[in-house]
Amino acid sequence: MYITKSTVKKMLKGAGATRVSESALSYFQEQLEKIALKAASNSVKLSKHAKRKTVEESDVKLSFQ
C-alpha cells in the first residue's frame, strides 16, 4: 500500500468524520490508490510522449483532466 491508513483516517477526519470503520478505511484507501496510480501512469505516459524523462507539473495537471 502506498497511502497509509493513518493518512486516510486523517483525511476523513479532516472532512468532518468523528469515527471511521475499518472497512470504510480500507475501501477508501483502495480507491484513493487506484486514482493516484492511474494519474501517475498517465503522467508518465504524457512525459514519454513529449520525449522527456522528467514528469513535469503540466503532465500531472493534464492527467487529472
C-alpha positions as semicolon CSV with decimal commas, in nm:
position;residue;x (nm);y (nm);z (nm)
1;M;0,000;0,000;0,000
2;Y;0,126;0,343;-0,093
3;I;-0,113;0,553;0,115
4;T;-0,119;0,462;0,482
5;K;-0,441;0,401;0,672
6;S;-0,345;0,670;0,922
7;T;-0,322;0,924;0,639
8;V;-0,660;0,816;0,503
9;K;-0,812;0,839;0,850
10;K;-0,673;1,192;0,892
11;M;-0,827;1,289;0,558
12;L;-1,168;1,156;0,659
13;K;-1,148;1,322;0,998
14;G;-1,040;1,645;0,830
15;A;-1,355;1,619;0,619
16;G;-1,562;1,604;0,938
17;A;-1,588;1,235;1,030
18;T;-1,583;1,168;1,404
19;R;-1,537;0,792;1,366
20;V;-1,437;0,572;1,071
21;S;-1,494;0,197;1,047
22;E;-1,205;-0,030;0,948
23;S;-1,390;-0,149;0,636
24;A;-1,463;0,209;0,524
25;L;-1,100;0,299;0,585
26;S;-0,974;0,006;0,377
27;Y;-1,214;0,071;0,090
28;F;-1,136;0,444;0,083
29;Q;-0,764;0,362;0,084
30;E;-0,803;0,121;-0,211
31;Q;-0,998;0,374;-0,415
32;L;-0,752;0,656;-0,346
33;E;-0,463;0,437;-0,454
34;K;-0,639;0,337;-0,777
35;I;-0,698;0,702;-0,861
36;A;-0,342;0,800;-0,769
37;L;-0,180;0,515;-0,965
38;K;-0,390;0,590;-1,273
39;A;-0,292;0,958;-1,256
40;A;0,074;0,864;-1,207
41;S;0,065;0,626;-1,503
42;N;-0,100;0,888;-1,725
43;S;0,156;1,149;-1,615
44;V;0,444;0,919;-1,711
45;K;0,283;0,843;-2,049
46;L;0,247;1,215;-2,117
47;S;0,610;1,285;-2,033
48;K;0,727;0,994;-2,253
49;H;0,506;1,115;-2,537
50;A;0,681;1,453;-2,508
51;K;1,014;1,266;-2,525
52;R;1,110;1,365;-2,170
53;K;1,235;1,153;-1,884
54;T;1,113;1,402;-1,624
55;V;0,747;1,413;-1,526
56;E;0,653;1,778;-1,504
57;E;0,370;1,960;-1,332
58;S;0,194;2,008;-1,666
59;D;0,188;1,629;-1,715
60;V;0,029;1,580;-1,376
61;K;-0,227;1,854;-1,437
62;L;-0,323;1,702;-1,771
63;S;-0,360;1,357;-1,619
64;F;-0,630;1,489;-1,384
65;Q;-0,839;1,639;-1,663
